[in-house]
């Protein structure tokens, strides 16, 4: 039997609740979470973000239909404090530096509830966070963190204490985290719900594994919980008078000497282990110069007494690896689709890294990318007759046509030849819609 909605018999879609907003974080906080306007905003955000379904298989597209049928019961359990989240679906994704990052994908209903919680809790917690915390906060972004870091270096703090927390999201102590949430949240139902999400567990091969520590990455609430947990670290660094920048679990502290850096590293390590029960990853943490380290994909350089921002070598390496994958000769794909996939990736990449001084390196990457695309085209033409026909069609002189078509060298070598450069030059790829990183970079820099 289908559950009834409101007392008039209508289905209780999130947009049809009638609670009014309450200020503060008192005992009526759950009413604010399930309020009509808040749930509508959460629903739109979840739909906009999309994503894969959780363990129950319900998709984002079918979420509204599901809520029309079930929201009345879900809302009632939330208000009574008896709602039980589903376990998250475990997904492993490769880390750029090697190894696997464990993501937990909640069901779309739990994503909706977490988003609604996030929207109510953020105004309560965010104003109390440090000015040196930039990750996953409204009105702040990675570029702001990198600019702040450069400011500290320009002021003479040219040594960095780079702290990497070992499996932070997997090792957060639930009791310590909940104690920090309870400092500002009085509503026991909200506290029980957050604790329930921490303890929901992970489904692996059909078996639910109980979560005794950690906050799984993948849910909307996880970044806020991370900031709440690490706010104690921020406050301690401020108390000690340090200049630092933190973005989620990535924290850099800027000092004037190596000796000061080593002293700070020892003190922060002790604080994290004793107060927060977190462990520093010794192999990835260091005290070094900022131009020998990376931060959020960027690094720095010194030129004529000034500090500049550049793209970290590791970020350029990952870019080239992605381009190699998208332009692999073994990838069976029409040129139009290949260019579309490249453009989608390159647009996001260059937009993020437009903060860096990178015109020269991007010109070099553009040239390399076009050569890889010529290599793919040459491989696709395959036969001698096809190559002759295509080269002629692109206006290559006859003597170059015969020489190139009969070449016994590999595809990469021919892709750099004068004949193929003439046939498939810059103008050709521009006409095909292939994005130029250097040109897009210039436009983004002019718009800043």
Secondary structure as the mmCIF struct_conf table of DSSP 4:
data_model
#
loop_
_struct_conf.conf_type_id
_struct_conf.id
_struct_conf.beg_label_comp_id
_struct_conf.beg_label_asym_id
_struct_conf.beg_label_seq_id
_struct_conf.end_label_comp_id
_struct_conf.end_label_asym_id
_struct_conf.end_label_seq_id
HELX_LH_PP_P HELX_LH_PP_P1 UNK A 2 UNK A 4
BEND BEND1 UNK A 6 UNK A 6
TURN_TY1_P TURN_TY1_P1 UNK A 7 UNK A 8
BEND BEND2 UNK A 9 UNK A 9
HELX_RH_3T_P HELX_RH_3T_P1 UNK A 14 UNK A 16
HELX_LH_PP_P HELX_LH_PP_P2 UNK A 19 UNK A 21
BEND BEND3 UNK A 24 UNK A 26
TURN_TY1_P TURN_TY1_P2 UNK A 27 UNK A 28
HELX_RH_AL_P HELX_RH_AL_P1 UNK A 29 UNK A 33
TURN_TY1_P TURN_TY1_P3 UNK A 34 UNK A 34
HELX_RH_AL_P HELX_RH_AL_P2 UNK A 36 UNK A 49
TURN_TY1_P TURN_TY1_P4 UNK A 55 UNK A 56
BEND BEND4 UNK A 60 UNK A 60
TURN_TY1_P TURN_TY1_P5 UNK A 61 UNK A 62
HELX_RH_AL_P HELX_RH_AL_P3 UNK A 63 UNK A 80
TURN_TY1_P TURN_TY1_P6 UNK A 81 UNK A 81
HELX_LH_PP_P HELX_LH_PP_P3 UNK A 85 UNK A 87
STRN STRN1 UNK A 88 UNK A 94
TURN_TY1_P TURN_TY1_P7 UNK A 96 UNK A 97
BEND BEND5 UNK A 98 UNK A 99
STRN STRN2 UNK A 100 UNK A 105
HELX_RH_AL_P HELX_RH_AL_P4 UNK A 108 UNK A 125
HELX_RH_3T_P HELX_RH_3T_P2 UNK A 126 UNK A 128
BEND BEND6 UNK A 129 UNK A 129
TURN_TY1_P TURN_TY1_P8 UNK A 131 UNK A 132
STRN STRN3 UNK A 133 UNK A 133
TURN_TY1_P TURN_TY1_P9 UNK A 135 UNK A 136
TURN_TY1_P TURN_TY1_P10 UNK A 138 UNK A 139
HELX_RH_AL_P HELX_RH_AL_P5 UNK A 142 UNK A 154
TURN_TY1_P TURN_TY1_P11 UNK A 155 UNK A 156
STRN STRN4 UNK A 159 UNK A 164
STRN STRN5 UNK A 165 UNK A 165
TURN_TY1_P TURN_TY1_P12 UNK A 166 UNK A 167
HELX_RH_AL_P HELX_RH_AL_P6 UNK A 168 UNK A 171
HELX_RH_AL_P HELX_RH_AL_P7 UNK A 174 UNK A 181
TURN_TY1_P TURN_TY1_P13 UNK A 182 UNK A 184
HELX_RH_AL_P HELX_RH_AL_P8 UNK A 188 UNK A 198
TURN_TY1_P TURN_TY1_P14 UNK A 199 UNK A 199
BEND BEND7 UNK A 200 UNK A 200
STRN STRN6 UNK A 202 UNK A 204
TURN_TY1_P TURN_TY1_P15 UNK A 205 UNK A 206
STRN STRN7 UNK A 207 UNK A 209
BEND BEND8 UNK A 212 UNK A 213
STRN STRN8 UNK A 217 UNK A 217
TURN_TY1_P TURN_TY1_P16 UNK A 218 UNK A 218
BEND BEND9 UNK A 219 UNK A 219
TURN_TY1_P TURN_TY1_P17 UNK A 220 UNK A 221
HELX_RH_AL_P HELX_RH_AL_P9 UNK A 222 UNK A 239
TURN_TY1_P TURN_TY1_P18 UNK A 240 UNK A 241
STRN STRN9 UNK A 243 UNK A 247
TURN_TY1_P TURN_TY1_P19 UNK A 248 UNK A 249
STRN STRN10 UNK A 250 UNK A 255
BEND BEND10 UNK A 256 UNK A 257
HELX_RH_AL_P HELX_RH_AL_P10 UNK A 258 UNK A 275
BEND BEND11 UNK A 276 UNK A 276
STRN STRN11 UNK A 280 UNK A 280
TURN_TY1_P TURN_TY1_P20 UNK A 282 UNK A 284
STRN STRN12 UNK A 286 UNK A 288
HELX_RH_3T_P HELX_RH_3T_P3 UNK A 290 UNK A 292
BEND BEND12 UNK A 293 UNK A 293
STRN STRN13 UNK A 295 UNK A 295
TURN_TY1_P TURN_TY1_P21 UNK A 296 UNK A 297
STRN STRN14 UNK A 298 UNK A 303
TURN_TY1_P TURN_TY1_P22 UNK A 304 UNK A 305
STRN STRN15 UNK A 306 UNK A 311
HELX_RH_AL_P HELX_RH_AL_P11 UNK A 313 UNK A 326
TURN_TY1_P TURN_TY1_P23 UNK A 327 UNK A 327
TURN_TY1_P TURN_TY1_P24 UNK A 329 UNK A 330
BEND BEND13 UNK A 331 UNK A 331
HELX_RH_AL_P HELX_RH_AL_P12 UNK A 335 UNK A 353
TURN_TY1_P TURN_TY1_P25 UNK A 354 UNK A 355
BEND BEND14 UNK A 356 UNK A 356
HELX_RH_AL_P HELX_RH_AL_P13 UNK A 359 UNK A 381
BEND BEND15 UNK A 383 UNK A 383
HELX_RH_AL_P HELX_RH_AL_P14 UNK A 384 UNK A 393
TURN_TY1_P TURN_TY1_P26 UNK A 394 UNK A 395
HELX_RH_AL_P HELX_RH_AL_P15 UNK A 398 UNK A 405
TURN_TY1_P TURN_TY1_P27 UNK A 406 UNK A 406
BEND BEND16 UNK A 409 UNK A 409
HELX_RH_AL_P HELX_RH_AL_P16 UNK A 411 UNK A 415
TURN_TY1_P TURN_TY1_P28 UNK A 416 UNK A 416
BEND BEND17 UNK A 417 UNK A 417
HELX_RH_AL_P HELX_RH_AL_P17 UNK A 418 UNK A 423
TURN_TY1_P TURN_TY1_P29 UNK A 424 UNK A 424
HELX_RH_AL_P HELX_RH_AL_P18 UNK A 426 UNK A 432
TURN_TY1_P TURN_TY1_P30 UNK A 433 UNK A 433
HELX_LH_PP_P HELX_LH_PP_P4 UNK A 434 UNK A 436
HELX_RH_AL_P HELX_RH_AL_P19 UNK A 437 UNK A 447
#
